[in-house]
Amino acid sequence: MSSHTLAWRGVEPTRVEGAVVRLGDDRLDARGTSLTGEYALDWRLSTGAEFVTRRLSVRLRDDGGARALELGRSEAGVWTAVRREGGGEEPLDTSGLDGAALDCDLALCPFTNTIPIVRHGLVGGDGRTAELVMAWVSVPDLSLHASPQAYTAVAVDDDHTARIAFAGEGFAATLVVDGDGFVVDYPGIASRLG
């Protein structure tokens, strides 16, 4: 497994994002942090074979206290989700995810876009499209929704970055990714530092 340390500057809200990633041939483990003036968020993500999500853990602290989300996907494609806040625990509805979703998408986190891009080999710029259902986690409330999304390999540029068209519910952008599929620029969301 190769190791990568990545950082982005985010907008709306202004924030700094960081991630440490261990990337293998068909799986990855990653952890990251997002710091804003309103909250601090920590996450940990692991996939199984073929970059299919196994687990996402999210912890968020703001002026209202702390909350956490544990999201998991079994080998059989069954999702579980539990949100913890104020000493209580609430199971979340995963309908629309079971058997349909392979990936999670943490709102405002440029790293989680890497997983479907890598799994579907979209860095090559050959025009192929992957239409997906994502387990989308909103921030800062840590609620969970099934989110239809599409990624299309647009082109490989002279600097060896690739452009990937992204379309989700009411949002579209063209992402720029490096040769490993890590986001360099996500217009309106974040740009990589260094």
C-alpha positions as CSV (number, residue, x, y, z in Angstrom):
1,M,0.0,0.0,0.0
2,S,1.2,3.5,-0.8
3,S,0.7,6.3,1.7
4,H,-0.5,9.8,0.8
5,T,-1.0,13.0,2.8
6,L,-3.4,15.5,1.2
7,A,-4.7,18.9,2.2
8,W,-7.4,21.2,0.6
9,R,-8.7,24.7,1.2
10,G,-12.5,24.6,1.3
11,V,-15.1,27.3,0.7
12,E,-18.6,27.8,2.0
13,P,-17.8,27.4,4.8
14,T,-14.1,28.5,4.7
15,R,-12.2,25.5,6.0
16,V,-9.0,23.4,5.9
17,E,-9.4,19.7,5.0
18,G,-6.7,17.1,5.5
19,A,-6.5,13.4,4.9
20,V,-3.9,10.6,5.3
21,V,-4.6,7.7,2.9
22,R,-3.2,4.2,2.5
23,L,-4.0,3.1,-1.0
24,G,-3.7,-0.4,-2.3
25,D,-4.5,-2.1,-5.6
26,D,-8.2,-2.6,-4.8
27,R,-8.8,-1.1,-1.3
28,L,-7.9,1.9,0.9
29,D,-8.0,3.1,4.5
30,A,-8.1,6.9,5.2
31,R,-8.7,9.3,8.0
32,G,-9.2,13.0,7.8
33,T,-10.1,16.3,9.5
34,S,-12.1,19.3,8.5
35,L,-11.7,22.6,10.5
36,T,-14.1,25.5,10.1
37,G,-15.0,28.5,12.3
38,E,-18.2,26.6,13.2
39,Y,-17.1,23.1,13.8
40,A,-14.3,20.5,13.8
41,L,-15.0,17.2,12.0
42,D,-12.9,14.0,12.1
43,W,-13.6,10.9,9.9
44,R,-12.2,7.5,9.2
45,L,-13.1,5.4,6.1
46,S,-12.2,1.9,5.1
47,T,-13.1,-0.1,2.0
48,G,-12.9,-3.8,1.2
49,A,-12.1,-5.3,-2.1
50,E,-12.8,-3.3,-5.3
51,F,-12.9,-0.1,-3.2
52,V,-16.4,-0.9,-1.8
53,T,-17.1,1.0,1.4
54,R,-17.0,-1.1,4.6
55,R,-17.1,1.6,7.2
56,L,-17.3,5.4,7.7
57,S,-17.0,6.9,11.2
58,V,-17.6,10.6,11.6
59,R,-17.2,12.8,14.8
60,L,-18.3,16.4,14.8
61,R,-17.9,19.1,17.5
62,D,-19.5,22.5,17.5
63,D,-21.0,25.0,19.9
64,G,-24.0,22.8,20.3
65,G,-21.9,19.8,21.6
66,A,-20.7,16.7,19.9
67,R,-22.3,14.1,17.5
68,A,-21.1,11.0,15.8
69,L,-22.2,8.7,13.0
70,E,-21.2,5.1,12.4
71,L,-22.0,3.9,8.9
72,G,-21.3,0.3,7.8
73,R,-21.9,-1.9,4.8
74,S,-21.8,-5.7,5.1
75,E,-20.4,-8.0,2.4
76,A,-24.0,-8.8,1.5
77,G,-24.7,-5.1,0.7
78,V,-26.7,-4.3,3.8
79,W,-26.1,-0.9,5.3
80,T,-26.4,0.1,9.0
81,A,-26.2,3.6,10.4
82,V,-26.3,4.9,14.0
83,R,-26.1,8.6,15.0
84,R,-25.1,9.5,18.6
85,E,-25.7,12.8,20.2
86,G,-26.2,14.1,23.7
87,G,-25.8,10.6,25.2
88,G,-28.5,9.2,23.0
89,E,-28.3,6.8,20.1
90,E,-30.6,6.8,17.0
91,P,-30.6,4.2,14.2
92,L,-30.9,6.0,10.8
93,D,-33.0,4.8,7.9
94,T,-30.9,3.1,5.3
95,S,-33.7,2.4,2.8
96,G,-32.6,3.1,-0.7
97,L,-29.0,2.0,0.1
98,D,-29.2,-1.8,0.6
99,G,-28.2,-3.6,-2.5
100,A,-27.9,-0.3,-4.4
101,A,-25.0,1.7,-2.8
102,L,-21.4,0.7,-2.8
103,D,-20.0,4.1,-1.7
104,C,-20.4,6.8,0.9
105,D,-20.1,10.5,0.2
106,L,-19.3,12.8,3.2
107,A,-20.6,16.3,2.3
108,L,-17.9,18.9,1.5
109,C,-15.2,16.2,1.8
110,P,-13.2,16.1,-1.5
111,F,-11.6,12.8,-0.6
112,T,-14.8,10.6,-0.8
113,N,-15.1,11.3,-4.5
114,T,-11.9,9.4,-5.1
115,I,-13.5,6.0,-4.3
116,P,-15.9,5.7,-7.3
117,I,-13.5,7.5,-9.6
118,V,-10.8,4.8,-8.8
119,R,-13.1,1.8,-8.8
120,H,-14.6,2.7,-12.2
121,G,-11.2,3.7,-13.8
122,L,-12.3,7.2,-14.7
123,V,-8.9,8.8,-14.7
124,G,-8.3,7.7,-18.3
125,G,-10.6,10.4,-19.8
126,D,-12.3,7.9,-22.2
127,G,-15.9,9.2,-21.8
128,R,-17.2,6.3,-19.7
129,T,-19.9,7.1,-17.2
130,A,-20.6,5.6,-13.8
131,E,-24.1,6.1,-12.4
132,L,-24.2,5.4,-8.7
133,V,-26.3,5.6,-5.6
134,M,-24.2,7.0,-2.7
135,A,-24.8,6.9,1.0
136,W,-24.6,10.7,1.4
137,V,-23.8,12.1,4.9
138,S,-24.8,15.8,5.4
139,V,-22.7,18.1,7.5
140,P,-23.0,19.4,10.2
141,D,-26.1,17.4,11.2
142,L,-24.8,14.0,10.1
143,S,-28.0,12.9,8.6
144,L,-28.0,10.2,5.9
145,H,-29.6,10.1,2.5
146,A,-29.5,7.9,-0.7
147,S,-28.0,10.2,-3.4
148,P,-28.0,9.3,-7.1
149,Q,-24.8,10.6,-8.7
150,A,-23.0,10.3,-12.0
151,Y,-19.3,10.6,-12.8
152,T,-18.1,10.9,-16.4
153,A,-14.4,10.7,-17.6
154,V,-14.0,13.8,-19.7
155,A,-10.3,14.2,-20.6
156,V,-6.7,13.8,-19.5
157,D,-4.9,17.1,-19.6
158,D,-1.2,17.8,-20.6
159,D,-0.2,18.0,-16.9
160,H,-1.5,14.4,-16.4
161,T,-4.5,15.5,-14.4
162,A,-7.9,14.2,-15.5
163,R,-11.2,16.0,-15.7
164,I,-14.3,14.2,-14.3
165,A,-17.8,15.6,-14.8
166,F,-19.9,15.1,-11.6
167,A,-23.7,15.4,-11.4
168,G,-25.8,15.0,-8.3
169,E,-29.1,16.1,-7.1
170,G,-29.2,19.8,-8.1
171,F,-25.4,20.1,-8.4
172,A,-22.9,19.6,-11.1
173,A,-19.2,20.4,-11.5
174,T,-16.1,19.3,-13.3
175,L,-13.5,17.8,-10.9
176,V,-9.8,17.8,-11.6
177,V,-8.0,14.8,-10.2
178,D,-4.4,13.6,-10.2
179,G,-3.2,10.3,-11.6
180,D,-4.2,8.4,-8.4
181,G,-7.8,9.8,-8.6
182,F,-7.3,12.3,-5.7
183,V,-9.2,15.6,-6.1
184,V,-7.0,18.6,-7.1
185,D,-9.9,21.0,-7.7
186,Y,-13.6,20.7,-7.0
187,P,-15.1,24.0,-8.0
188,G,-17.3,25.5,-5.3
189,I,-16.1,22.8,-2.7
190,A,-12.3,22.7,-2.3
191,S,-8.9,23.1,-4.0
192,R,-5.8,21.1,-3.0
193,L,-2.9,22.8,-1.2
194,G,0.7,22.2,-2.2
